């Protein structure tokens, strides 16, 4: 080795890493948020400490440290084009029902825990906002929806023939799904393509669920989230009062002798 090369390498080893403190901040913030933060949110957190840093620098340093957000931001979309029969929009945003089991709405939403996903498929009664039935699954498979329907049918009286409204998700276009509805004489309704307002009542429930439960808690495992969802949905049905239901919970409202 040449004498000049030797002294250059020795000097380089003695030079302090100018990003050492920044790397320490990145590791601390990443660990504090259990891997949920990507480089943009970590950059914002560092700037809140009064340190001016470029997001590209944070992104590069995170790559060097082997740190990557465990959360995938891509939102679940069940629409895959026309893969089956599209039902008409019979609900027409008429989110008020005169009696129980007259108008139902359904959809699927997803949750993330440390990079793992859990999907929730519920049915909501527009009469009192009650969750009639629901099912969870690690994958958005049709069995999750069909099992949910079986639970919902058990809540119906022989003469009940509700309308069931959804978006144009692939599972709702399937002939198997439509056959299950026809066998129980349940009328199918679908939102217009790409119009979430047509199913605003279901979207509203998902927003309440996530703001009141999911975002306020930290979960170590999918099993913990799954158990917690069951507890929250029971609370939502039996204990959480609604002003539009005269200060009663959905189940209390449904069980009123004078209303039933």
Number of C-alpha atoms within 10 A of each C-alpha: 5 6 7 8 10 10 11 10 10 10 10 10 10 8 8 8 11 8 12 10 10 17 17 11 17 22 16 13 19 21 13 11 12 15 17 20 20 19 22 14 15 23 23 15 16 19 13 10 9 8 12 11 13 12 16 12 14 21 18 12 17 20 12 10 12 8 18 15 18 16 17 13 9 6 9 12 11 16 16 10 11 11 15 15 13 20 19 13 16 15 21 14 13 12 18 15 14 11 14 18 22 17 24 29 27 22 22 25 17 18 19 19 19 16 13 13 16 18 19 22 21 24 26 24 27 22 20 24 26 23 22 20 21 22 19 21 17 14 13 20 11 16 14 21 24 17 15 20 21 13 15 18 17 11 12 15 9 9 7 15 17 20 19 22 28 25 27 26 22 19 25 27 21 15 13 13 18 18 12 14 19 12 8 14 14 20 17 23 23 23 24 18 13 10 11 14 13 22 23 15 22 25 18 11 17 18 13 12 16 14 12 12 16 18 9 8 11 13 14 10 12 18 12 12 20 17 10 16 18 14 11 17 19 15 13 21 18 16 15 16 18 15 8 9 15 9 12 18 23 22 19 17 22 19 11 10 8 7 9 9
